[in-house]
Amino acid sequence: MEMPKIQTRLEVRAEENSDVAELYLYGVIRQAYWWEEEDDCISAKGVKRRLEALKGKDINVHINSGGGDVFESIAICNLFKQHDGNIDIYIDSMAGSGASIIATSGKNVYMFTNSMQMIHKAWTIVLGNADELRKTAGDLDKIDAAVKASYMSKFVGTEEELEKLIADETYLTAEECLAFGLCTKIIDEKKEEEVVENSIKDTLFNKYRKEVKAEVGEVKPTLFNAFKKHNVGGNE
């Protein structure tokens, strides 16, 4: 009996005569298992191979991922930064955990009013004695510092404010991402509503959204997004 093929999660759509390609990162970020196809997950190796085939092209990267392996995520983020074409990020639904790290690589980060990002401290599962557990805790602190460095390339606030958001395992709406600098424009922006301050996220959101003035313009259409109305104001 033939086993059904696993749905592709790393996908590229590129027209031969177009200077812009669409790259879809849908699924878990990790290395492929030995029995899988490379594109059955989102891995740095798979992304590197795709980028080599798209050398010189501008790329619209579409993200819908809850995250995954932190080092694979950082590697993908840095691969995008090294690409010799423009990288724009579209958060089609969720960019959580490692996927939100990848999102910081985009020149522009577009969101929708119903898309989100999530940031949090690194975690792991470990067994061992007290010395081993203390060492693991120290390693996690170093990983958190690396993750914070990724966000600080976009974040408009201070390191201390960012640390509080990360520690709070914060889910961020598109409007909040726009205020914090983690999003450039919200494609289908809606009218602002006053936020009651109940958490560190609410306090920082009210502080920084007053400083954000979203530009009004249009996203350059491509073959794959021409059907969308891109009256942008910054969101995913």
VOPAGU-2260 file (C-alpha; in pm, 1 decimal, decimal comma):
REM VOPAGU-2260
SITE   aa  ch    i         X         Y         Z
SITE  MET   A    0       0,0       0,0       0,0
SITE  GLU   A    1     143,2     336,0    -101,0
SITE  MET   A    2     185,4     580,9     184,6
SITE  PRO   A    3      40,9     931,1     130,5
SITE  LYS   A    4     301,6    1199,2      64,6
SITE  ILE   A    5     353,0    1448,8     344,4
SITE  GLN   A    6     231,0    1795,3     249,8
SITE  THR   A    7     510,6    2026,9     138,7
SITE  ARG   A    8     583,7    2297,0     394,3
SITE  LEU   A    9     872,3    2479,7     227,5
SITE  GLU   A   10     757,1    2598,6    -111,4
SITE  VAL   A   11     876,9    2841,4    -378,4
SITE  ARG   A   12     674,7    2999,1    -655,2
SITE  ALA   A   13     873,6    3188,9    -914,0
SITE  GLU   A   14     794,4    3293,1   -1268,5
SITE  GLU   A   15    1082,2    3248,9   -1510,6
SITE  ASN   A   16    1072,8    3608,9   -1632,9
SITE  SER   A   17     992,0    3767,6   -1296,8
SITE  ASP   A   18    1243,4    3935,7   -1067,8
SITE  VAL   A   19    1030,4    3854,1    -761,4
SITE  ALA   A   20     975,6    3508,9    -611,0
SITE  GLU   A   21     735,0    3392,8    -338,9
SITE  LEU   A   22     880,3    3167,9     -65,9
SITE  TYR   A   23     636,6    3000,9     176,8
SITE  LEU   A   24     750,3    2895,2     523,9
SITE  TYR   A   25     448,6    2702,4     650,6
SITE  GLY   A   26     505,4    2456,3     933,0
SITE  VAL   A   27     760,8    2356,3    1197,2
SITE  ILE   A   28    1116,4    2490,7    1188,8
SITE  ARG   A   29    1359,9    2201,7    1233,4
SITE  GLN   A   30    1599,0    1972,2    1051,1
SITE  ALA   A   31    1439,1    1697,1     844,2
SITE  TYR   A   32    1434,2    1343,9     981,7
SITE  TRP   A   33    1611,3    1077,7     777,6
SITE  TRP   A   34    1286,3     935,5     637,3
SITE  GLU   A   35    1150,9    1274,0     522,9
SITE  GLU   A   36    1192,6    1487,8     217,0
SITE  GLU   A   37    1393,3    1804,9     282,3
SITE  ASP   A   38    1091,5    2026,2     210,6
SITE  ASP   A   39     861,8    1845,2     456,0
SITE  CYS   A   40     978,1    2092,0     720,0
SITE  ILE   A   41    1145,2    2432,4     734,8
SITE  SER   A   42    1519,6    2382,0     774,3
SITE  ALA   A   43    1819,9    2608,5     721,9
SITE  LYS   A   44    1959,7    2356,6     473,7
SITE  GLY   A   45    1637,6    2360,2     271,3
SITE  VAL   A   46    1614,8    2740,3     275,1
SITE  LYS   A   47    1981,1    2769,7     169,3
SITE  ARG   A   48    1917,0    2545,6    -129,9
SITE  ARG   A   49    1614,9    2753,5    -229,2
SITE  LEU   A   50    1806,0    3080,9    -197,6
SITE  GLU   A   51    2085,6    2950,0    -419,1
SITE  ALA   A   52    1826,0    2881,9    -688,8
SITE  LEU   A   53    1682,3    3233,4    -644,0
SITE  LYS   A   54    2013,2    3418,7    -658,6
SITE  GLY   A   55    1962,7    3782,5    -753,1
SITE  LYS   A   56    1584,6    3775,4    -716,3
SITE  ASP   A   57    1378,3    3977,6    -471,6
SITE  ILE   A   58    1178,6    3745,0    -246,5
SITE  ASN   A   59     847,7    3783,6     -65,1
SITE  VAL   A   60     869,1    3541,6     228,7
SITE  HIS   A   61     529,6    3424,7     358,8
SITE  ILE   A   62     526,2    3291,7     716,1
SITE  ASN   A   63     272,4    3077,1     897,9
SITE  SER   A   64     462,7    2892,8    1170,6
SITE  GLY   A   65     449,3    2848,9    1544,6
SITE  GLY   A   66     828,3    2820,1    1548,5
SITE  GLY   A   67    1066,0    2537,5    1629,5
SITE  ASP   A   68    1441,5    2495,0    1669,2
SITE  VAL   A   69    1606,4    2821,9    1775,3
SITE  PHE   A   70    1937,5    2762,1    1594,4
SITE  GLU   A   71    1768,3    2665,3    1268,3
SITE  SER   A   72    1559,5    2984,0    1302,9
SITE  ILE   A   73    1865,3    3204,3    1361,1
SITE  ALA   A   74    2045,8    3041,2    1067,3
SITE  ILE   A   75    1748,3    3104,2     834,1
SITE  CYS   A   76    1726,2    3464,3     956,8
SITE  ASN   A   77    2093,6    3522,2     877,2
SITE  LEU   A   78    2068,0    3345,3     539,4
SITE  PHE   A   79    1795,5    3593,2     441,3
SITE  LYS   A   80    2014,8    3882,7     556,5
SITE  GLN   A   81    2293,5    3759,0     326,8
SITE  HIS   A   82    2071,2    3713,8      20,7
SITE  ASP   A   83    2170,1    3936,6    -271,3
SITE  GLY   A   84    1811,7    4045,4    -340,3
SITE  ASN   A   85    1550,3    4227,9    -134,0
SITE  ILE   A   86    1367,2    4023,6     131,8
SITE  ASP   A   87    1017,4    4131,0     240,0
SITE  ILE   A   88     824,9    3932,8     502,5
SITE  TYR   A   89     449,7    3866,1     494,5
SITE  ILE   A   90     304,2    3711,9     810,0
SITE  ASP   A   91       2,7    3531,0     668,8
SITE  SER   A   92    -119,7    3409,6    1009,4
SITE  MET   A   93     131,5    3337,8    1288,9
SITE  ALA   A   94     502,5    3402,5    1330,9
SITE  GLY   A   95     564,5    3246,6    1668,3
SITE  SER   A   96     885,6    3179,1    1857,5
SITE  GLY   A   97    1159,3    3098,6    1602,2
SITE  ALA   A   98     941,4    3220,2    1314,2
SITE  SER   A   99     931,0    3566,6    1471,9
SITE  ILE   A  100    1312,9    3563,2    1473,9
SITE  ILE   A  101    1308,4    3490,9    1100,0
SITE  ALA   A  102    1066,8    3781,7    1051,4
SITE  THR   A  103    1330,0    4028,6    1176,4
SITE  SER   A  104    1536,7    3961,1     861,5
SITE  GLY   A  105    1292,3    4141,0     631,9
SITE  LYS   A  106    1349,8    4490,0     497,5
SITE  ASN   A  107     973,4    4528,1     533,8
SITE  VAL   A  108     745,8    4315,5     751,6
SITE  TYR   A  109     382,1    4316,4     640,0
SITE  MET   A  110     101,1    4188,5     862,2
SITE  PHE   A  111    -275,9    4165,3     850,8
SITE  THR   A  112    -510,3    4278,2    1126,3
SITE  ASN   A  113    -577,0    3913,9    1215,2
SITE  SER   A  114    -217,1    3787,6    1206,7
SITE  MET   A  115      12,2    3770,6    1509,2
SITE  GLN   A  116     363,7    3725,5    1638,7
SITE  MET   A  117     474,8    3555,1    1960,2
SITE  ILE   A  118     803,4    3601,4    2146,7
SITE  HIS   A  119     927,1    3410,1    2451,3
SITE  LYS   A  120    1231,6    3287,9    2642,5
SITE  ALA   A  121    1408,6    2973,6    2525,7
SITE  TRP   A  122    1308,5    2647,3    2690,2
SITE  THR   A  123    1420,4    2287,5    2678,4
SITE  ILE   A  124    1377,2    1946,1    2838,4
SITE  VAL   A  125    1674,8    1818,6    3036,3
SITE  LEU   A  126    1772,0    1531,1    3266,4
SITE  GLY   A  127    2071,9    1524,3    3495,5
SITE  ASN   A  128    2226,3    1623,0    3823,5
SITE  ALA   A  129    2237,7    1969,9    3981,9
SITE  ASP   A  130    2557,1    2066,7    3799,1
SITE  GLU   A  131    2410,9    1969,3    3463,0
SITE  LEU   A  132    2088,6    2158,7    3531,6
SITE  ARG   A  133    2277,2    2472,6    3633,5
SITE  LYS   A  134    2485,6    2450,7    3314,9
SITE  THR   A  135    2170,7    2412,9    3104,1
SITE  ALA   A  136    2021,7    2721,5    3271,3
SITE  GLY   A  137    2336,3    2915,6    3182,4
SITE  ASP   A  138    2317,4    2794,3    2823,7
SITE  LEU   A  139    1954,4    2906,5    2800,4
SITE  ASP   A  140    2054,1    3253,3    2924,4
SITE  LYS   A  141    2305,3    3275,8    2637,1
SITE  ILE   A  142    2042,3    3163,3    2387,0
SITE  ASP   A  143    1802,9    3427,9    2521,6
SITE  ALA   A  144    2073,2    3690,8    2465,1
SITE  ALA   A  145    2112,9    3578,5    2101,9
SITE  VAL   A  146    1736,8    3589,5    2048,3
SITE  LYS   A  147    1715,0    3935,6    2205,8
SITE  ALA   A  148    1983,3    4060,2    1966,8
SITE  SER   A  149    1765,4    3952,3    1673,0
SITE  TYR   A  150    1462,9    4145,6    1799,0
SITE  MET   A  151    1664,3    4454,3    1892,9
SITE  SER   A  152    1743,7    4510,4    1524,4
SITE  LYS   A  153    1376,2    4609,1    1488,9
SITE  PHE   A  154    1244,0    4688,3    1837,8
SITE  VAL   A  155    1190,4    5059,8    1907,7
SITE  GLY   A  156    1218,6    5039,1    2285,6
SITE  THR   A  157    1494,6    4961,3    2532,4
SITE  GLU   A  158    1660,9    4628,1    2604,0
SITE  GLU   A  159    1496,8    4620,5    2946,2
SITE  GLU   A  160    1150,4    4666,2    2794,3
SITE  LEU   A  161    1216,2    4394,7    2538,3
SITE  GLU   A  162    1337,2    4156,8    2810,8
SITE  LYS   A  163    1008,0    4206,0    2996,5
SITE  LEU   A  164     806,2    4127,9    2684,0
SITE  ILE   A  165    1010,2    3816,2    2611,4
SITE  ALA   A  166     984,4    3694,9    2972,4
SITE  ASP   A  167     606,4    3741,5    2959,0
SITE  GLU   A  168     577,1    3498,6    2660,5
SITE  THR   A  169     393,5    3769,3    2473,7
SITE  TYR   A  170     142,4    3725,5    2189,9
SITE  LEU   A  171     146,5    4040,2    1979,0
SITE  THR   A  172    -125,4    4166,3    1746,9
SITE  ALA   A  173     -33,1    4334,4    1421,9
SITE  GLU   A  174    -103,4    4677,0    1569,1
SITE  GLU   A  175     120,7    4601,0    1866,4
SITE  CYS   A  176     396,2    4476,0    1634,9
SITE  LEU   A  177     367,8    4798,3    1435,5
SITE  ALA   A  178     403,0    5007,7    1750,5
SITE  PHE   A  179     704,7    4807,1    1869,0
SITE  GLY   A  180     882,8    4816,3    1531,4
SITE  LEU   A  181     843,2    4443,0    1465,6
SITE  CYS   A  182     611,9    4518,6    1173,0
SITE  THR   A  183     646,5    4781,4     900,0
SITE  LYS   A  184     290,6    4804,1     767,8
SITE  ILE   A  185     -53,1    4660,3     830,4
SITE  ILE   A  186    -210,1    4569,0     499,6
SITE  ASP   A  187    -574,5    4594,5     608,8
SITE  GLU   A  188    -534,8    4842,5     892,7
SITE  LYS   A  189    -839,7    4929,4    1100,1
SITE  LYS   A  190    -923,4    5217,4    1333,0
SITE  GLU   A  191    -732,9    5231,1    1660,5
SITE  GLU   A  192    -905,4    5153,8    1988,7
SITE  GLU   A  193    -787,3    5269,8    2329,1
SITE  VAL   A  194    -614,0    4994,1    2525,4
SITE  VAL   A  195    -665,1    4955,7    2900,0
SITE  GLU   A  196    -330,1    4890,7    3065,7
SITE  ASN   A  197    -339,4    4551,0    3236,8
SITE  SER   A  198      11,2    4422,4    3156,4
SITE  ILE   A  199     361,9    4525,5    3055,4
SITE  LYS   A  200     261,8    4467,1    2692,6
SITE  ASP   A  201     -34,0    4709,4    2722,5
SITE  THR   A  202     183,5    4973,0    2891,9
SITE  LEU   A  203     453,6    4957,8    2624,5
SITE  PHE   A  204     197,3    4943,8    2344,2
SITE  ASN   A  205      30,2    5266,6    2461,5
SITE  LYS   A  206     374,4    5426,2    2495,3
SITE  TYR   A  207     509,0    5343,4    2151,6
SITE  ARG   A  208     202,1    5344,6    1928,6
SITE  LYS   A  209     175,1    5721,1    1978,5
SITE  GLU   A  210     511,6    5751,4    1802,0
SITE  VAL   A  211     413,8    5536,4    1504,2
SITE  LYS   A  212     284,5    5704,7    1192,1
SITE  ALA   A  213     213,9    5435,8     937,3
SITE  GLU   A  214     284,5    5541,8     580,2
SITE  VAL   A  215       0,3    5508,5     331,4
SITE  GLY   A  216      91,9    5352,4       1,4
SITE  GLU   A  217      62,6    5039,0    -205,5
SITE  VAL   A  218     263,5    4719,8    -210,7
SITE  LYS   A  219     406,3    4652,1    -553,3
SITE  PRO   A  220     190,7    4372,4    -698,0
SITE  THR   A  221     336,0    4045,9    -821,2
SITE  LEU   A  222     180,8    3751,7    -999,3
SITE  PHE   A  223      97,5    3591,4    -665,3
SITE  ASN   A  224     -31,8    3890,2    -466,8
SITE  ALA   A  225    -198,3    4092,9    -740,3
SITE  PHE   A  226    -541,5    3970,6    -627,8
SITE  LYS   A  227    -491,6    4127,7    -283,4
SITE  LYS   A  228    -579,6    4487,1    -208,2
SITE  HIS   A  229    -260,9    4627,4     -55,0
SITE  ASN   A  230    -363,6    4952,0     110,7
SITE  VAL   A  231     -84,5    4919,2     357,1
SITE  GLY   A  232     -43,9    5042,7     708,3
SITE  GLY   A  233     180,3    4756,8     842,4
SITE  ASN   A  234      65,4    4414,1     973,6
SITE  GLU   A  235      95,8    4034,7     983,9
